[in-house]
Amino acid sequence: MCVFCAAIPIAASTGIALNGKQVQAKRQAESAGIEKPKIKPIMQVTVGVIFLLMVGSATYHTLTYLP
């Protein structure tokens, strides 16, 4: 498996985990009645990273296996 193909699920799982921690912190702040933490665009960045990795993977596999 190439580096691009291996990095796609790693990036997805990392982004989902970070987003989950952010949502959990927001819910805890709401239940405790304290100020909500600033929401970061983690999912949008994760989708962008996955898209770039897919483009890189397609380019790599296309150029590598050309006759």
Residue frames as a rotation matrix with the C-alpha (Angstrom) as fourth column:
MET 1
0.590 0.808 0.000 0.00
0.808 -0.590 0.000 0.00
0.000 0.000 -1.000 0.00
CYS 2
-0.172 -0.671 0.721 1.38
0.611 -0.647 -0.456 3.40
0.773 0.362 0.521 -0.95
VAL 3
-0.860 -0.259 -0.441 1.86
0.510 -0.489 -0.708 6.27
-0.032 -0.833 0.552 1.48
PHE 4
-0.782 0.615 0.106 -1.12
-0.555 -0.763 0.331 8.19
0.285 0.200 0.938 0.12
CYS 5
-0.020 0.815 -0.580 -3.47
-0.220 0.562 0.797 5.21
0.975 0.144 0.168 0.40
ALA 6
-0.250 -0.137 -0.958 -2.29
0.796 0.535 -0.284 4.45
0.552 -0.834 -0.024 3.94
ALA 7
-0.966 -0.220 -0.138 -2.66
0.260 -0.789 -0.557 8.07
0.014 -0.573 0.819 5.05
ILE 8
-0.505 0.835 0.221 -6.33
-0.306 -0.412 0.858 8.40
0.807 0.366 0.464 4.04
PRO 9
0.387 0.718 -0.579 -7.81
0.377 0.450 0.810 6.25
0.842 -0.531 -0.096 6.86
ILE 10
-0.337 -0.573 -0.747 -5.30
0.934 -0.104 -0.341 7.67
0.118 -0.813 0.570 9.34
ALA 11
-0.964 -0.005 0.265 -6.37
0.018 -0.999 0.047 11.23
0.265 0.050 0.963 8.50
ALA 12
-0.144 0.989 0.020 -10.05
-0.211 -0.051 0.976 10.28
0.967 0.136 0.216 8.70
SER 13
0.329 0.279 -0.902 -9.78
0.709 0.557 0.432 8.59
0.623 -0.782 -0.015 12.07
THR 14
-0.642 -0.620 -0.452 -7.68
0.767 -0.502 -0.400 11.41
0.021 -0.603 0.797 13.51
GLY 15
-0.838 0.367 0.404 -10.15
-0.198 -0.894 0.402 14.03
0.508 0.257 0.822 12.32
ILE 16
0.160 0.947 -0.280 -13.12
0.014 0.281 0.960 12.12
0.987 -0.158 0.032 13.70
ALA 17
0.075 -0.204 -0.976 -11.40
0.933 0.359 -0.003 11.66
0.351 -0.911 0.217 17.06
LEU 18
-0.888 -0.444 -0.122 -10.49
0.460 -0.838 -0.294 15.35
0.029 -0.317 0.948 17.31
ASN 19
-0.549 0.765 0.337 -14.01
-0.340 -0.572 0.746 16.40
0.764 0.295 0.574 16.36
GLY 20
0.270 0.656 -0.705 -15.47
0.404 0.587 0.702 14.03
0.874 -0.474 -0.106 18.95
LYS 21
-0.343 -0.476 -0.810 -13.29
0.937 -0.110 -0.332 15.51
0.068 -0.873 0.483 21.69
GLN 22
-0.970 -0.007 0.242 -14.37
0.029 -0.996 0.088 18.99
0.241 0.092 0.966 20.64
VAL 23
-0.142 0.990 0.018 -18.07
-0.238 -0.051 0.970 18.08
0.961 0.134 0.242 20.75
GLN 24
0.213 0.167 -0.963 -17.61
0.767 0.583 0.270 16.39
0.606 -0.795 -0.004 24.12
ALA 25
-0.726 -0.533 -0.434 -15.90
0.687 -0.586 -0.431 19.48
-0.025 -0.611 0.791 25.56
LYS 26
-0.777 0.512 0.366 -18.73
-0.285 -0.805 0.521 21.65
0.561 0.301 0.771 24.22
ARG 27
0.182 0.898 -0.400 -21.38
0.071 0.393 0.917 19.43
0.981 -0.195 0.008 25.84
GLN 28
-0.054 -0.276 -0.960 -19.54
0.951 0.278 -0.133 19.37
0.303 -0.920 0.248 29.15
ALA 29
-0.953 -0.303 0.000 -19.28
0.294 -0.924 -0.244 23.16
0.074 -0.233 0.970 29.11
GLU 30
-0.433 0.870 0.237 -22.99
-0.353 -0.406 0.843 23.48
0.830 0.281 0.483 28.40
SER 31
0.340 0.602 -0.723 -23.95
0.409 0.598 0.689 21.12
0.847 -0.530 -0.043 31.21
ALA 32
-0.241 -0.515 -0.823 -21.62
0.969 -0.075 -0.236 22.84
0.060 -0.854 0.517 33.68
GLY 33
0.763 0.639 -0.093 -22.91
0.640 -0.768 -0.028 26.26
-0.090 -0.038 -0.995 32.69
ILE 34
0.037 -0.812 -0.582 -19.50
0.268 -0.553 0.789 27.65
-0.963 -0.185 0.198 31.82
GLU 35
0.270 0.015 -0.963 -18.42
-0.731 -0.647 -0.215 29.47
-0.626 0.762 -0.164 28.69
LYS 36
0.895 0.117 0.431 -18.37
0.164 0.812 -0.560 27.29
-0.416 0.572 0.707 25.59
PRO 37
-0.150 -0.989 -0.008 -14.96
0.247 -0.046 0.968 26.66
-0.957 0.144 0.251 24.02
LYS 38
-0.005 0.068 -0.998 -14.30
-0.811 -0.583 -0.036 28.10
-0.585 0.809 0.058 20.58
ILE 39
0.625 0.307 0.718 -15.38
0.128 0.867 -0.482 25.68
-0.770 0.393 0.502 17.85
LYS 40
-0.365 -0.820 -0.440 -12.64
-0.534 -0.203 0.821 24.90
-0.763 0.535 -0.364 15.34
PRO 41
0.491 0.598 -0.633 -13.42
-0.851 0.174 -0.496 23.74
-0.186 0.782 0.594 11.78
ILE 42
-0.332 -0.703 0.629 -11.95
-0.568 0.681 0.462 20.28
-0.753 -0.203 -0.625 12.30
MET 43
0.179 0.459 0.871 -14.28
0.366 0.790 -0.491 18.38
-0.913 0.406 -0.027 9.97
GLN 44
0.959 0.154 -0.237 -13.80
-0.137 -0.481 -0.866 20.83
-0.247 0.863 -0.440 7.10
VAL 45
0.163 -0.976 -0.142 -10.02
-0.966 -0.187 0.177 20.55
-0.199 0.109 -0.974 7.44
THR 46
-0.296 -0.225 0.929 -10.29
-0.244 0.958 0.154 16.76
-0.924 -0.181 -0.338 7.63
VAL 47
0.645 0.593 0.482 -12.37
0.350 0.332 -0.876 16.62
-0.680 0.734 0.007 4.44
GLY 48
0.832 -0.383 -0.402 -9.85
-0.552 -0.644 -0.529 18.89
-0.057 0.662 -0.748 2.70
VAL 49
-0.167 -0.938 0.303 -6.92
-0.864 0.288 0.414 16.75
-0.476 -0.192 -0.858 3.77
ILE 50
-0.073 0.212 0.975 -8.65
0.139 0.970 -0.200 13.56
-0.988 0.121 -0.101 2.62
PHE 51
0.906 0.424 0.006 -9.48
0.092 -0.182 -0.979 15.17
-0.414 0.887 -0.204 -0.73
LEU 52
0.499 -0.792 -0.352 -5.85
-0.866 -0.469 -0.172 16.22
-0.028 0.391 -0.920 -1.25
LEU 53
-0.356 -0.613 0.705 -4.64
-0.571 0.740 0.355 12.75
-0.740 -0.276 -0.614 -0.31
MET 54
0.343 0.552 0.760 -7.05
0.320 0.692 -0.647 11.20
-0.883 0.465 0.061 -2.81
VAL 55
0.953 -0.061 -0.296 -5.84
-0.286 -0.501 -0.817 13.54
-0.098 0.864 -0.495 -5.56
GLY 56
0.072 -0.997 0.041 -2.24
-0.975 -0.062 0.213 12.71
-0.209 -0.055 -0.976 -4.67
SER 57
-0.220 -0.090 0.971 -3.00
-0.193 0.980 0.047 9.00
-0.956 -0.178 -0.233 -4.68
ALA 58
0.738 0.555 0.384 -4.73
0.278 0.269 -0.922 9.14
-0.615 0.787 0.044 -8.06
THR 59
0.773 -0.519 -0.366 -1.86
-0.633 -0.583 -0.509 11.16
0.051 0.625 -0.779 -9.52
TYR 60
-0.157 -0.884 0.440 0.77
-0.863 0.339 0.374 8.85
-0.480 -0.321 -0.817 -8.07
HIS 61
-0.069 0.179 0.981 -0.93
0.079 0.982 -0.174 5.67
-0.995 0.065 -0.082 -9.27
THR 62
0.913 0.407 0.027 -1.61
0.083 -0.121 -0.989 7.14
-0.399 0.905 -0.145 -12.71
LEU 63
0.604 -0.738 -0.302 1.97
-0.786 -0.486 -0.382 8.28
0.135 0.468 -0.873 -13.26
THR 64
-0.163 -0.708 0.687 3.55
-0.757 0.536 0.374 5.20
-0.633 -0.459 -0.623 -11.72
TYR 65
-0.166 0.181 0.969 1.71
0.202 0.969 -0.146 2.64
-0.965 0.171 -0.197 -13.82
LEU 66
0.672 0.293 -0.679 1.84
-0.558 -0.401 -0.726 4.39
-0.486 0.868 -0.106 -17.20
PRO 67
0.778 -0.391 0.491 3.49
0.540 0.817 -0.205 2.29
-0.321 0.425 0.846 -19.92
